Amino acid sequence: MALAPRLEIRQGQSLVMTPQLQQAIKLLQLSNLELGEYVESELEKNPLLEVSTVEPDRDAITADNDRDVDTTPVAETALTLSEDGPLPSASSDLDVDYDNVYADESHSDKQNETAASAPDLTSSDWQNVKSGSGGGSGDGEFGLEQTLTREITLGEHLTEQMTMAIKDPRQRMIGAYLIDHVNETGYMTADLADMADRLGADLAETEAVLKVLQTFDPSGICARDLKECLAIQLAEMDRLDPTMKVFLEHLELFARRDFDLLMKLCGADREDITSMIDDIRTCNPKPGLAFGNEPVVPVIPDVFIRQRADGTWAIELNTETLPRVLVNQQYYTEVNKLSGDPKAKAYLSECLNSANWLVKSLDQRARTILKVAAEIVRQQDAFLMYGIQHLRPLNLRTVADAISMHESTVSRVTASKYIATPRGIFDMKYFFTSSINATEGGDAHSAEAVRHRIKDLIEAELNTAVLSDDNIVDILKGSGIDIARRTVAKYREALNIPSSVQRRREKKAYA
């Protein structure tokens, strides 16, 4: 058959993600803080969006409590949402694709119209909301936050000391170049000979400048390795004797807890070795971290879980960080009526559609998060009641099937979100753990619970009876946990617990 170009008509189906659906999916995987930043950007772009200042009624909504719960402690689960309207139960119809979910828009439109007509948000209030001011006078005065300064960096701290300690311009140039090669932990990152060659300076002169830099604060700065960093600090404490120098030369033996060989090489007894270890532990292995660090930001939970007096669990979103926006229908009507420009009307119509979809997407996101969180509570209620030993193995498919959603939706919901429980704040992903089979065909055990059990066994071991990995396997199998030795070793290493040989040496040294 001859090959020739020809035209054909074919009919097929394909899944097309609209921009609105892409936006809804994007909002679903954002945390509350990230969502707030996104909404702020939308408020700047869309003139029809406004911030809602009305506090939601926390008791205005509860979920249907007719679902069966497979455990005794949780007889029912009450879900609280900072929005109006009922929360769908697990058996209710929820569109997984976030399309055509909001069939009844009359309530949302009525709420928007009411908020838009209320004279609560004036133009000055709107400016205060956007600028983050708390009702300032707006006369150009600087607030307290505008007078705050940042912390001094390590490079600035060292440069300030160098200008006082080194007067020669040539040596200052060498010192500045060396300081540029000090990393955030305080160590020299480049080879000294290479840096001297690039500067066109003698190696002896470059090393002399380095010795001056190593006398700066904090102690141990500008060291080329850990041994030199510790030696600098011990020398300032007048503890760098010949025996300590030998100890530092064989620092890897200390890491392996091989104290017998260490005592032999140092020519010291057990008491001297213990004293030297105590001196080393007073040193800072990363002296540079004391400068220029970003402040630690505490984890802010997206969902709160608390137990009611009757034993049920209440689940609610963190409304303090959850943005609430409304569509100003009145402003749209007035501007659309007065404007005769077709382009302006088209722009307003586009803004209205975008604002409506954003409000609906935020509402749908909140309801979906609560639905997933409620199922996690139903699955892990034993953990909430009794602790990590009762954590159950759980995967995304189990939750997705229970609430009639796709696994990808559950994965997006649990990404970068935290739950505040009576036992602490946990990442949502924490509750999804792999399973370890039982020895006699019983219920599977959670890998996280098994890791915790291994940690408890090692912490409770006696100095005269250090548990090996084989011993731990036998104990766990006696408790009904079918686990291999290599799995125990992997979990132990993940917990940063040394081997039984190293633990035995350490206990012997401190006996």
HELIX and SHEET records of a PDB file:
HELIX    1   1 PRO A   19  LEU A   28  1                                  10    
HELIX    2   2 ASN A   32  LYS A   45  1                                  14    
HELIX    3   3 ARG A   58  ALA A   60  5                                   3    
HELIX    4   4 SER A  106  SER A  117  1                                  12    
HELIX    5   5 SER A  123  SER A  131  1                                   9    
HELIX    6   6 LEU A  144  GLN A  146  5                                   3    
HELIX    7   7 LEU A  154  ALA A  165  1                                  12    
HELIX    8   8 PRO A  169  ASP A  180  1                                  12    
HELIX    9   9 LEU A  192  LEU A  199  1                                   8    
HELIX   10  10 LEU A  203  LEU A  213  1                                  11    
HELIX   11  11 LEU A  226  GLU A  236  1                                  11    
HELIX   12  12 PRO A  242  GLU A  249  1                                   8    
HELIX   13  13 LEU A  251  ALA A  255  1                                   5    
HELIX   14  14 PHE A  259  CYS A  266  1                                   8    
HELIX   15  15 ARG A  270  ARG A  281  1                                  12    
HELIX   16  16 PRO A  287  ALA A  290  5                                   4    
HELIX   17  17 GLN A  329  LEU A  338  1                                  10    
HELIX   18  18 PRO A  342  GLN A  379  1                                  38    
HELIX   19  19 ASP A  381  TYR A  386  1                                   6    
HELIX   20  20 ILE A  388  HIS A  390  5                                   3    
HELIX   21  21 LEU A  396  ALA A  402  1                                   7    
HELIX   22  22 GLU A  407  THR A  414  1                                   8    
HELIX   23  23 MET A  428  PHE A  431  5                                   4    
HELIX   24  24 ALA A  447  GLU A  459  1                                  13    
HELIX   25  25 ASP A  469  GLY A  478  1                                  10    
HELIX   26  26 ARG A  485  ALA A  494  1                                  10    
HELIX   27  27 SER A  500  ALA A  509  1                                  10    
SHEET    1   A 2 LEU A  49  VAL A  51  0                                        
SHEET    2   A 2 VAL A 325  VAL A 327 -1                                        
SHEET    1   B 5 THR A  77  THR A  80  0                                        
SHEET    2   B 5 TRP A 313  LEU A 317  1                                        
SHEET    3   B 5 VAL A 303  GLN A 307 -1                                        
SHEET    4   B 5 TYR A 418  THR A 421  1                                        
SHEET    5   B 5 GLY A 424  ASP A 427 -1                                        
SHEET    1   C 2 SER A 435  ILE A 436  0                                        
SHEET    2   C 2 HIS A 445  SER A 446 -1                                        
END                                                                             
